[in-house]
Amino acid sequence: MKEVKLELATELTIKGIVGFMKKKVTPFGTGAKVDCPKEYLGKSVYLVIIDE
């Protein structure tokens, strides 16, 4: 599995948002996953990492 580079930023502006959801990252094999409803299959998504 290739490693994805994380772009560091403190602010993000996106136009045309249909909605958003807050989910918890869970372990999956040797990686991790975030569940997403199947109605978004084939759509482009952004995963925003926040430090809580």
C-alpha positions as a LaTeX table, in Angstrom:
\begin{tabular}{lrrr}
\hline
Residue & $x$ (\AA) & $y$ (\AA) & $z$ (\AA) \\
\hline
Met1 & 0.00 & 0.00 & 0.00 \\
Lys2 & 1.42 & 3.40 & $-0.95$ \\
Glu3 & 1.82 & 6.12 & 1.62 \\
Val4 & $-0.29$ & 9.24 & 1.09 \\
Lys5 & 1.40 & 12.57 & 1.85 \\
Leu6 & $-0.49$ & 14.70 & 4.39 \\
Glu7 & $-0.76$ & 18.39 & 3.50 \\
Leu8 & $-0.53$ & 20.46 & 6.68 \\
Ala9 & $-2.92$ & 23.43 & 7.00 \\
Thr10 & $-4.89$ & 25.25 & 9.67 \\
Glu11 & $-7.78$ & 26.36 & 7.43 \\
Leu12 & $-9.72$ & 24.79 & 4.56 \\
Thr13 & $-12.24$ & 26.47 & 2.25 \\
Ile14 & $-14.36$ & 24.29 & $-0.07$ \\
Lys15 & $-17.25$ & 25.38 & $-2.31$ \\
Gly16 & $-20.12$ & 23.15 & $-3.43$ \\
Ile17 & $-20.31$ & 21.02 & $-0.27$ \\
Val18 & $-23.30$ & 18.67 & $-0.27$ \\
Gly19 & $-22.88$ & 17.89 & 3.45 \\
Phe20 & $-20.36$ & 16.59 & 5.92 \\
Met21 & $-20.11$ & 13.93 & 8.59 \\
Lys22 & $-17.92$ & 13.30 & 11.59 \\
Lys23 & $-16.70$ & 9.71 & 11.90 \\
Lys24 & $-14.08$ & 7.86 & 13.91 \\
Val25 & $-11.17$ & 6.15 & 12.16 \\
Thr26 & $-11.14$ & 2.42 & 12.95 \\
Pro27 & $-8.47$ & $-0.25$ & 12.43 \\
Phe28 & $-8.69$ & $-2.34$ & 9.25 \\
Gly29 & $-6.00$ & $-4.98$ & 8.68 \\
Thr30 & $-2.66$ & $-3.18$ & 8.75 \\
Gly31 & $-4.29$ & 0.19 & 8.00 \\
Ala32 & $-7.37$ & 2.14 & 8.94 \\
Lys33 & $-10.76$ & 3.09 & 7.51 \\
Val34 & $-13.60$ & 5.57 & 7.88 \\
Asp35 & $-17.11$ & 4.29 & 7.15 \\
Cys36 & $-19.11$ & 6.19 & 4.55 \\
Pro37 & $-22.68$ & 5.64 & 3.30 \\
Lys38 & $-22.85$ & 3.79 & $-0.04$ \\
Glu39 & $-24.80$ & 6.69 & $-1.60$ \\
Tyr40 & $-21.38$ & 8.38 & $-1.96$ \\
Leu41 & $-19.79$ & 5.54 & $-3.98$ \\
Gly42 & $-17.98$ & 7.03 & $-6.97$ \\
Lys43 & $-17.96$ & 10.55 & $-5.49$ \\
Ser44 & $-14.84$ & 12.56 & $-4.63$ \\
Val45 & $-14.39$ & 13.06 & $-0.90$ \\
Tyr46 & $-12.04$ & 14.94 & 1.41 \\
Leu47 & $-10.83$ & 13.48 & 4.68 \\
Val48 & $-9.97$ & 16.28 & 7.12 \\
Ile49 & $-7.77$ & 15.27 & 10.06 \\
Ile50 & $-8.44$ & 17.29 & 13.22 \\
Asp51 & $-6.61$ & 17.29 & 16.53 \\
Glu52 & $-9.16$ & 17.05 & 19.34 \\
\hline
\end{tabular}
